[in-house]
Amino acid sequence: MGALKLLIGVLLLVVPLGLYAYELMGGEIGLGVYMWKSLGTVIQGTLPPFIMLIGLFIVWLELDEWKIEKELKAEEEKEKEVKQARPVRAAKKAPAKKAAKKKK
């Protein structure tokens, strides 16, 4: 089955290339079908949507980057608040421990 798929794949690659080469050599295909002209039309039709997709991807990446930066800033501020609050809590707990040791 794998060899059959390989053969079909090779045919799907070679036949269109052969049609383009035949037209380059001066042959006309079918009833006035010009492969190179058709290829140009396809490229003209697909290029703008492709460029639009690239732009959409760039916008999506930038929005995601802004979101991540905002989250990182919020985390950093939260960590700063926690670090500033810890020494105060530790200082409050320390005298209580010393007082408990003195009672023993």
Secondary structure, DSSP 8 states (H G I E B T S, - for coil): -HHHHHHHHHHHHHHHHHHHHHHHTT--BTTTB-HHHHHHHHHHHHHHHHHHHHHHHHHHHHHHHHHHHHHHHHHHHHHHHHHHHHHHHHHHHHHHHHHHHHH-
